[in-house]
Amino acid sequence: MALGGAELLILFILFILFMGGIAAIVIVIVKLTQRSNSRGASTTSTINIDPSIHAALTEIAARDGVPASSVVNGLLNDYINKRRYWPPTQ
């Protein structure tokens, strides 16, 4: 059974649409994974802290028995969260 030109053209168009659909799905998946990786990515930065503040934070960390970095990270996260939702909405 031989296919005519019109049938081959229809099959070719369907094949192109199928491949385009697969490509679109792959692009969406790649973009979503890139966004989730960048959102949860760990960033490292250096912050200059006044020596007296550093001493106070180290003392608080020693009193609580936790690393000083976790105290600093907690304070920074609190600050970021307050700034994100400021001013408060009524």
Phi and psi in radians as a Rosetta constraint file:
Dihedral C 1 N 2 CA 2 C 2 CIRCULARHARMONIC -1.605 0.35
Dihedral N 2 CA 2 C 2 N 3 CIRCULARHARMONIC 2.458 0.35
Dihedral C 2 N 3 CA 3 C 3 CIRCULARHARMONIC -1.603 0.35
Dihedral N 3 CA 3 C 3 N 4 CIRCULARHARMONIC 2.451 0.35
Dihedral C 3 N 4 CA 4 C 4 CIRCULARHARMONIC -1.445 0.35
Dihedral N 4 CA 4 C 4 N 5 CIRCULARHARMONIC 3.104 0.35
Dihedral C 4 N 5 CA 5 C 5 CIRCULARHARMONIC -1.104 0.35
Dihedral N 5 CA 5 C 5 N 6 CIRCULARHARMONIC -0.674 0.35
Dihedral C 5 N 6 CA 6 C 6 CIRCULARHARMONIC -1.182 0.35
Dihedral N 6 CA 6 C 6 N 7 CIRCULARHARMONIC -0.716 0.35
Dihedral C 6 N 7 CA 7 C 7 CIRCULARHARMONIC -1.141 0.35
Dihedral N 7 CA 7 C 7 N 8 CIRCULARHARMONIC -0.724 0.35
Dihedral C 7 N 8 CA 8 C 8 CIRCULARHARMONIC -1.111 0.35
Dihedral N 8 CA 8 C 8 N 9 CIRCULARHARMONIC -0.687 0.35
Dihedral C 8 N 9 CA 9 C 9 CIRCULARHARMONIC -1.124 0.35
Dihedral N 9 CA 9 C 9 N 10 CIRCULARHARMONIC -0.741 0.35
Dihedral C 9 N 10 CA 10 C 10 CIRCULARHARMONIC -1.110 0.35
Dihedral N 10 CA 10 C 10 N 11 CIRCULARHARMONIC -0.769 0.35
Dihedral C 10 N 11 CA 11 C 11 CIRCULARHARMONIC -1.094 0.35
Dihedral N 11 CA 11 C 11 N 12 CIRCULARHARMONIC -0.700 0.35
Dihedral C 11 N 12 CA 12 C 12 CIRCULARHARMONIC -1.116 0.35
Dihedral N 12 CA 12 C 12 N 13 CIRCULARHARMONIC -0.760 0.35
Dihedral C 12 N 13 CA 13 C 13 CIRCULARHARMONIC -1.113 0.35
Dihedral N 13 CA 13 C 13 N 14 CIRCULARHARMONIC -0.737 0.35
Dihedral C 13 N 14 CA 14 C 14 CIRCULARHARMONIC -1.103 0.35
Dihedral N 14 CA 14 C 14 N 15 CIRCULARHARMONIC -0.687 0.35
Dihedral C 14 N 15 CA 15 C 15 CIRCULARHARMONIC -1.107 0.35
Dihedral N 15 CA 15 C 15 N 16 CIRCULARHARMONIC -0.768 0.35
Dihedral C 15 N 16 CA 16 C 16 CIRCULARHARMONIC -1.101 0.35
Dihedral N 16 CA 16 C 16 N 17 CIRCULARHARMONIC -0.746 0.35
Dihedral C 16 N 17 CA 17 C 17 CIRCULARHARMONIC -1.104 0.35
Dihedral N 17 CA 17 C 17 N 18 CIRCULARHARMONIC -0.701 0.35
Dihedral C 17 N 18 CA 18 C 18 CIRCULARHARMONIC -1.097 0.35
Dihedral N 18 CA 18 C 18 N 19 CIRCULARHARMONIC -0.809 0.35
Dihedral C 18 N 19 CA 19 C 19 CIRCULARHARMONIC -1.159 0.35
Dihedral N 19 CA 19 C 19 N 20 CIRCULARHARMONIC -0.640 0.35
Dihedral C 19 N 20 CA 20 C 20 CIRCULARHARMONIC -1.133 0.35
Dihedral N 20 CA 20 C 20 N 21 CIRCULARHARMONIC -0.664 0.35
Dihedral C 20 N 21 CA 21 C 21 CIRCULARHARMONIC -1.121 0.35
Dihedral N 21 CA 21 C 21 N 22 CIRCULARHARMONIC -0.742 0.35
Dihedral C 21 N 22 CA 22 C 22 CIRCULARHARMONIC -1.110 0.35
Dihedral N 22 CA 22 C 22 N 23 CIRCULARHARMONIC -0.759 0.35
Dihedral C 22 N 23 CA 23 C 23 CIRCULARHARMONIC -1.084 0.35
Dihedral N 23 CA 23 C 23 N 24 CIRCULARHARMONIC -0.702 0.35
Dihedral C 23 N 24 CA 24 C 24 CIRCULARHARMONIC -1.127 0.35
Dihedral N 24 CA 24 C 24 N 25 CIRCULARHARMONIC -0.718 0.35
Dihedral C 24 N 25 CA 25 C 25 CIRCULARHARMONIC -1.109 0.35
Dihedral N 25 CA 25 C 25 N 26 CIRCULARHARMONIC -0.755 0.35
Dihedral C 25 N 26 CA 26 C 26 CIRCULARHARMONIC -1.102 0.35
Dihedral N 26 CA 26 C 26 N 27 CIRCULARHARMONIC -0.742 0.35
Dihedral C 26 N 27 CA 27 C 27 CIRCULARHARMONIC -1.102 0.35
Dihedral N 27 CA 27 C 27 N 28 CIRCULARHARMONIC -0.744 0.35
Dihedral C 27 N 28 CA 28 C 28 CIRCULARHARMONIC -1.094 0.35
Dihedral N 28 CA 28 C 28 N 29 CIRCULARHARMONIC -0.765 0.35
Dihedral C 28 N 29 CA 29 C 29 CIRCULARHARMONIC -1.108 0.35
Dihedral N 29 CA 29 C 29 N 30 CIRCULARHARMONIC -0.760 0.35
Dihedral C 29 N 30 CA 30 C 30 CIRCULARHARMONIC -1.111 0.35
Dihedral N 30 CA 30 C 30 N 31 CIRCULARHARMONIC -0.769 0.35
Dihedral C 30 N 31 CA 31 C 31 CIRCULARHARMONIC -1.109 0.35
Dihedral N 31 CA 31 C 31 N 32 CIRCULARHARMONIC -0.719 0.35
Dihedral C 31 N 32 CA 32 C 32 CIRCULARHARMONIC -1.137 0.35
Dihedral N 32 CA 32 C 32 N 33 CIRCULARHARMONIC -0.712 0.35
Dihedral C 32 N 33 CA 33 C 33 CIRCULARHARMONIC -1.212 0.35
Dihedral N 33 CA 33 C 33 N 34 CIRCULARHARMONIC -0.623 0.35
Dihedral C 33 N 34 CA 34 C 34 CIRCULARHARMONIC -1.146 0.35
Dihedral N 34 CA 34 C 34 N 35 CIRCULARHARMONIC -0.716 0.35
Dihedral C 34 N 35 CA 35 C 35 CIRCULARHARMONIC -1.170 0.35
Dihedral N 35 CA 35 C 35 N 36 CIRCULARHARMONIC -0.712 0.35
Dihedral C 35 N 36 CA 36 C 36 CIRCULARHARMONIC -1.202 0.35
Dihedral N 36 CA 36 C 36 N 37 CIRCULARHARMONIC -0.599 0.35
Dihedral C 36 N 37 CA 37 C 37 CIRCULARHARMONIC -1.197 0.35
Dihedral N 37 CA 37 C 37 N 38 CIRCULARHARMONIC -0.702 0.35
Dihedral C 37 N 38 CA 38 C 38 CIRCULARHARMONIC -1.266 0.35
Dihedral N 38 CA 38 C 38 N 39 CIRCULARHARMONIC -0.534 0.35
Dihedral C 38 N 39 CA 39 C 39 CIRCULARHARMONIC -1.221 0.35
Dihedral N 39 CA 39 C 39 N 40 CIRCULARHARMONIC -0.703 0.35
Dihedral C 39 N 40 CA 40 C 40 CIRCULARHARMONIC -1.689 0.35
Dihedral N 40 CA 40 C 40 N 41 CIRCULARHARMONIC 0.126 0.35
Dihedral C 40 N 41 CA 41 C 41 CIRCULARHARMONIC -1.200 0.35
Dihedral N 41 CA 41 C 41 N 42 CIRCULARHARMONIC 2.498 0.35
Dihedral C 41 N 42 CA 42 C 42 CIRCULARHARMONIC -1.449 0.35
Dihedral N 42 CA 42 C 42 N 43 CIRCULARHARMONIC 2.246 0.35
Dihedral C 42 N 43 CA 43 C 43 CIRCULARHARMONIC -1.988 0.35
Dihedral N 43 CA 43 C 43 N 44 CIRCULARHARMONIC 2.512 0.35
Dihedral C 43 N 44 CA 44 C 44 CIRCULARHARMONIC -2.037 0.35
Dihedral N 44 CA 44 C 44 N 45 CIRCULARHARMONIC 2.289 0.35
Dihedral C 44 N 45 CA 45 C 45 CIRCULARHARMONIC -2.522 0.35
Dihedral N 45 CA 45 C 45 N 46 CIRCULARHARMONIC 2.783 0.35
Dihedral C 45 N 46 CA 46 C 46 CIRCULARHARMONIC -1.879 0.35
Dihedral N 46 CA 46 C 46 N 47 CIRCULARHARMONIC 2.275 0.35
Dihedral C 46 N 47 CA 47 C 47 CIRCULARHARMONIC -2.078 0.35
Dihedral N 47 CA 47 C 47 N 48 CIRCULARHARMONIC 2.253 0.35
Dihedral C 47 N 48 CA 48 C 48 CIRCULARHARMONIC -1.452 0.35
Dihedral N 48 CA 48 C 48 N 49 CIRCULARHARMONIC 2.073 0.35
Dihedral C 48 N 49 CA 49 C 49 CIRCULARHARMONIC -1.969 0.35
Dihedral N 49 CA 49 C 49 N 50 CIRCULARHARMONIC 2.410 0.35
Dihedral C 49 N 50 CA 50 C 50 CIRCULARHARMONIC -1.003 0.35
Dihedral N 50 CA 50 C 50 N 51 CIRCULARHARMONIC 2.423 0.35
Dihedral C 50 N 51 CA 51 C 51 CIRCULARHARMONIC -0.996 0.35
Dihedral N 51 CA 51 C 51 N 52 CIRCULARHARMONIC -0.621 0.35
Dihedral C 51 N 52 CA 52 C 52 CIRCULARHARMONIC -1.221 0.35
Dihedral N 52 CA 52 C 52 N 53 CIRCULARHARMONIC -0.653 0.35
Dihedral C 52 N 53 CA 53 C 53 CIRCULARHARMONIC -1.184 0.35
Dihedral N 53 CA 53 C 53 N 54 CIRCULARHARMONIC -0.687 0.35
Dihedral C 53 N 54 CA 54 C 54 CIRCULARHARMONIC -1.071 0.35
Dihedral N 54 CA 54 C 54 N 55 CIRCULARHARMONIC -0.744 0.35
Dihedral C 54 N 55 CA 55 C 55 CIRCULARHARMONIC -1.124 0.35
Dihedral N 55 CA 55 C 55 N 56 CIRCULARHARMONIC -0.715 0.35
Dihedral C 55 N 56 CA 56 C 56 CIRCULARHARMONIC -1.142 0.35
Dihedral N 56 CA 56 C 56 N 57 CIRCULARHARMONIC -0.747 0.35
Dihedral C 56 N 57 CA 57 C 57 CIRCULARHARMONIC -1.146 0.35
Dihedral N 57 CA 57 C 57 N 58 CIRCULARHARMONIC -0.673 0.35
Dihedral C 57 N 58 CA 58 C 58 CIRCULARHARMONIC -1.133 0.35
Dihedral N 58 CA 58 C 58 N 59 CIRCULARHARMONIC -0.691 0.35
Dihedral C 58 N 59 CA 59 C 59 CIRCULARHARMONIC -1.133 0.35
Dihedral N 59 CA 59 C 59 N 60 CIRCULARHARMONIC -0.740 0.35
Dihedral C 59 N 60 CA 60 C 60 CIRCULARHARMONIC -1.099 0.35
Dihedral N 60 CA 60 C 60 N 61 CIRCULARHARMONIC -0.741 0.35
Dihedral C 60 N 61 CA 61 C 61 CIRCULARHARMONIC -1.128 0.35
Dihedral N 61 CA 61 C 61 N 62 CIRCULARHARMONIC -0.718 0.35
Dihedral C 61 N 62 CA 62 C 62 CIRCULARHARMONIC -1.152 0.35
Dihedral N 62 CA 62 C 62 N 63 CIRCULARHARMONIC -0.682 0.35
Dihedral C 62 N 63 CA 63 C 63 CIRCULARHARMONIC -1.103 0.35
Dihedral N 63 CA 63 C 63 N 64 CIRCULARHARMONIC -0.722 0.35
Dihedral C 63 N 64 CA 64 C 64 CIRCULARHARMONIC -1.464 0.35
Dihedral N 64 CA 64 C 64 N 65 CIRCULARHARMONIC -0.180 0.35
Dihedral C 64 N 65 CA 65 C 65 CIRCULARHARMONIC 1.274 0.35
Dihedral N 65 CA 65 C 65 N 66 CIRCULARHARMONIC 0.559 0.35
Dihedral C 65 N 66 CA 66 C 66 CIRCULARHARMONIC -2.169 0.35
Dihedral N 66 CA 66 C 66 N 67 CIRCULARHARMONIC 2.803 0.35
Dihedral C 66 N 67 CA 67 C 67 CIRCULARHARMONIC -1.139 0.35
Dihedral N 67 CA 67 C 67 N 68 CIRCULARHARMONIC 2.569 0.35
Dihedral C 67 N 68 CA 68 C 68 CIRCULARHARMONIC -1.080 0.35
Dihedral N 68 CA 68 C 68 N 69 CIRCULARHARMONIC -0.564 0.35
Dihedral C 68 N 69 CA 69 C 69 CIRCULARHARMONIC -1.110 0.35
Dihedral N 69 CA 69 C 69 N 70 CIRCULARHARMONIC -0.596 0.35
Dihedral C 69 N 70 CA 70 C 70 CIRCULARHARMONIC -1.228 0.35
Dihedral N 70 CA 70 C 70 N 71 CIRCULARHARMONIC -0.567 0.35
Dihedral C 70 N 71 CA 71 C 71 CIRCULARHARMONIC -1.158 0.35
Dihedral N 71 CA 71 C 71 N 72 CIRCULARHARMONIC -0.790 0.35
Dihedral C 71 N 72 CA 72 C 72 CIRCULARHARMONIC -1.113 0.35
Dihedral N 72 CA 72 C 72 N 73 CIRCULARHARMONIC -0.784 0.35
Dihedral C 72 N 73 CA 73 C 73 CIRCULARHARMONIC -1.091 0.35
Dihedral N 73 CA 73 C 73 N 74 CIRCULARHARMONIC -0.687 0.35
Dihedral C 73 N 74 CA 74 C 74 CIRCULARHARMONIC -1.099 0.35
Dihedral N 74 CA 74 C 74 N 75 CIRCULARHARMONIC -0.766 0.35
Dihedral C 74 N 75 CA 75 C 75 CIRCULARHARMONIC -1.113 0.35
Dihedral N 75 CA 75 C 75 N 76 CIRCULARHARMONIC -0.743 0.35
Dihedral C 75 N 76 CA 76 C 76 CIRCULARHARMONIC -1.135 0.35
Dihedral N 76 CA 76 C 76 N 77 CIRCULARHARMONIC -0.710 0.35
Dihedral C 76 N 77 CA 77 C 77 CIRCULARHARMONIC -1.124 0.35
Dihedral N 77 CA 77 C 77 N 78 CIRCULARHARMONIC -0.706 0.35
Dihedral C 77 N 78 CA 78 C 78 CIRCULARHARMONIC -1.069 0.35
Dihedral N 78 CA 78 C 78 N 79 CIRCULARHARMONIC -0.758 0.35
Dihedral C 78 N 79 CA 79 C 79 CIRCULARHARMONIC -1.106 0.35
Dihedral N 79 CA 79 C 79 N 80 CIRCULARHARMONIC -0.797 0.35
Dihedral C 79 N 80 CA 80 C 80 CIRCULARHARMONIC -1.090 0.35
Dihedral N 80 CA 80 C 80 N 81 CIRCULARHARMONIC -0.761 0.35
Dihedral C 80 N 81 CA 81 C 81 CIRCULARHARMONIC -1.143 0.35
Dihedral N 81 CA 81 C 81 N 82 CIRCULARHARMONIC -0.642 0.35
Dihedral C 81 N 82 CA 82 C 82 CIRCULARHARMONIC -1.215 0.35
Dihedral N 82 CA 82 C 82 N 83 CIRCULARHARMONIC -0.667 0.35
Dihedral C 82 N 83 CA 83 C 83 CIRCULARHARMONIC -1.207 0.35
Dihedral N 83 CA 83 C 83 N 84 CIRCULARHARMONIC -0.584 0.35
Dihedral C 83 N 84 CA 84 C 84 CIRCULARHARMONIC -1.143 0.35
Dihedral N 84 CA 84 C 84 N 85 CIRCULARHARMONIC -0.638 0.35
Dihedral C 84 N 85 CA 85 C 85 CIRCULARHARMONIC -1.849 0.35
Dihedral N 85 CA 85 C 85 N 86 CIRCULARHARMONIC 0.457 0.35
Dihedral C 85 N 86 CA 86 C 86 CIRCULARHARMONIC -1.951 0.35
Dihedral N 86 CA 86 C 86 N 87 CIRCULARHARMONIC 2.418 0.35
Dihedral C 86 N 87 CA 87 C 87 CIRCULARHARMONIC -1.324 0.35
Dihedral N 87 CA 87 C 87 N 88 CIRCULARHARMONIC 2.670 0.35
Dihedral C 87 N 88 CA 88 C 88 CIRCULARHARMONIC -1.147 0.35
Dihedral N 88 CA 88 C 88 N 89 CIRCULARHARMONIC 2.511 0.35
Dihedral C 88 N 89 CA 89 C 89 CIRCULARHARMONIC -1.634 0.35
Dihedral N 89 CA 89 C 89 N 90 CIRCULARHARMONIC 2.534 0.35
